[in-house]
Amino acid sequence: MSPVPGLGWHASIAGSRAEPFSGGSENHPEPACTSGSWGLLFPLSGFLGGYMLINFVACQLFALLAAFWFRIYLGPSHASSAVRHAFATLFGIYFAVFCFGWYSIHLFVLVMMNYGIMNMASIPNIHRYSFVVAMGYLTLCHISRIYIFHYGILTTDFSGPLMIITQKITTLACQLHDGIGRQAEELTAEQNRLAVKTRPSLLEYLSYLLNFMSIIAGPCSNYKDYIAFIEGRHVHMKLLEVNWKQKGYDRLPDPSPTGAVMYKLCITLVSLILFLTLTKNFPMAYIIDNEFLDKTPFLSRLGYLYVVTQAAKPKYYFAWTLGKSGYIIYFCR
């Protein structure tokens, strides 16, 4: 049965040819990918349709558990800011290496290049230089992985974290420029709140860019909010905005992430089910099949292209929501 009227395609196509991002085929059993877990989770790759995707999910789930441990045992009352920065950074680096192998060096090269820019560039130009270098390096990596190394545009590879890091680099550079290079009266209220008044230390910079809860799939946070979290000031800052004393509290209430996390995990589960169901019925690889291109009417091809792109969306909702659920735990003390 065709998924779209007028399409006469073979149901076995998804299994008869390896997709460019699926991680292997019968003739090439070793996954041609950028992953670095050395085959540890390869037996599970058939379940989610890709070797790298399994590594990604494993890291996100482990990060979720690590966030619980971090919240309980490395809270601001139990560990210094330096210890919290170091733990978050080292775990983030490990996740990057586990998922992407030696290709993770692209992340570290970009981070260190922009740390040099942040310390050596003049404040009036720091945001310009940071943007050009970060976006230029990201663009070169995209071009090389698609047109030179042929990973395919849907590979779960190092370019995802590289995009997150690029966002953070440019965000921090602009906020540093606002905090040091501009007068307070020139800024909006939001720019004033987020302006960074001093250049970060190396440990603070690495922790912000490479922490284990955001290195794989984000989200991108503001530097000032992240530092307030590490130092244990973030909850106090937020609760001051809601006049907690006027609401009858005799002390700052300790927020619980349970409700928000359970809600996000439910969305994650639904997205995973939709992804596993829809992508098997509407394989992306079929849009480049010769029979499909030669024999299918144009409107049917257009309709199938629309359906298959919608079917691919739950994959990204799954990743982003899972990452966000861990971030909620991570940012609650």
PEHUKA-V752379 format. One record per backbone hydrogen bond with DSSP energy under -1.0 kcal/mol. NH is the residue of the N-H (numbers start at 1). CO is the residue of the C=O. Records with the same first field share a line. If there is no record, write none. Layout:
NH = CO ; CO
This chain:
7 = 4
13 = 10
16 = 12
17 = 13
22 = 19
25 = 28
33 = 31
36 = 98
40 = 37
44 = 41
45 = 42
47 = 44
50 = 45
54 = 50
55 = 51
56 = 52
57 = 53
58 = 54
59 = 55
60 = 56
61 = 57
62 = 58
63 = 59
64 = 60
65 = 61
66 = 62
67 = 63
68 = 64
69 = 65
70 = 66
71 = 67
72 = 68
73 = 69
74 = 70
78 = 75
79 = 75
84 = 80
85 = 81
86 = 82
87 = 83
88 = 84
89 = 85
90 = 86
91 = 87
92 = 88
93 = 89
94 = 90
95 = 91
96 = 92
97 = 93
98 = 94
99 = 95
100 = 96
101 = 97
103 = 100
104 = 101
105 = 102
106 = 103
108 = 104
109 = 105
110 = 106
111 = 107
112 = 108
113 = 109
114 = 110
115 = 111
116 = 112
117 = 113
118 = 114
119 = 115
120 = 116
121 = 117
125 = 122
129 = 125
130 = 126
131 = 127
132 = 128
133 = 129
134 = 130
135 = 131
136 = 132
137 = 133
138 = 134
139 = 135
140 = 136
141 = 137
142 = 138
143 = 139
144 = 140
145 = 141
146 = 142
147 = 143
148 = 144
149 = 144
151 = 145
155 = 152
157 = 155
160 = 157
162 = 158
163 = 159
164 = 160
165 = 161
166 = 162
167 = 163
168 = 164
169 = 165
170 = 166
171 = 167
172 = 168
173 = 169
174 = 170
175 = 171
176 = 172
177 = 173
178 = 174
179 = 175
180 = 176
181 = 177
186 = 183
187 = 184
192 = 188
193 = 189
194 = 190
195 = 191
196 = 175
205 = 201
206 = 202
207 = 203
208 = 204
209 = 205
210 = 206
211 = 207
212 = 88
214 = 211
215 = 211
218 = 214
226 = 222
227 = 223
228 = 224
229 = 225
230 = 226
231 = 227
232 = 229
233 = 228
234 = 228
237 = 233
238 = 234
239 = 235
240 = 236
242 = 239
248 = 245
249 = 244
261 = 257
262 = 258
263 = 259
264 = 260
265 = 261
266 = 262
267 = 263
268 = 264
269 = 265
270 = 266
271 = 267
272 = 268
273 = 269
274 = 270
275 = 271
276 = 272
277 = 273
278 = 274
279 = 275
281 = 277
282 = 278
286 = 283
287 = 284
288 = 285
289 = 286
293 = 289
294 = 290
295 = 291
296 = 292
301 = 297
302 = 298
303 = 299
304 = 300
305 = 301
306 = 302
307 = 303
308 = 304
309 = 305
310 = 306
311 = 307
312 = 308
316 = 313
317 = 313
318 = 314
319 = 315
320 = 316
321 = 317
322 = 318
323 = 319
324 = 320
325 = 321
326 = 322
327 = 323
328 = 324
329 = 325
330 = 326
331 = 327
332 = 329
